[in-house]
Amino acid sequence: MKFDWFNAKEVESFGVEMAAFLMERIPPAAKGEKRMASARNKDVIRKMQYKVEKFREQNVLNFYKKAKFGNSFQWALKDSGYEDSFISELTKELLLKM
């Protein structure tokens, strides 16, 4: 039980799952496009926040697991070509819901 604190496989998988959810609905944009501003994008982000809240309710999350979620989410988006500023802003929003 003591080492369960470091078991972050489920959280990392959830981070990748959330990145895939975003990629299906908001593909990487051309340089300079305002990504967080459009109503459609706000709706997708709101749905993501809801999913994160539900995940938090069902799982015990410590700071290590939250960091692992953020890291797996960020790298999945970076590998897909999203802008760093968008990734950073969205990750912060989701981590605040955790």
Secondary structure, 3 states (H helix, E strand, C coil): CHHHHHCCHHHHHHHHHHHHHHHHHCCCCCCCCCCCCCHHHHHHHHHHHHHHHHHHHHCCCCHHHHHHHHHHHHHHHHHHCCCHHHHHHHHHHHHHHC
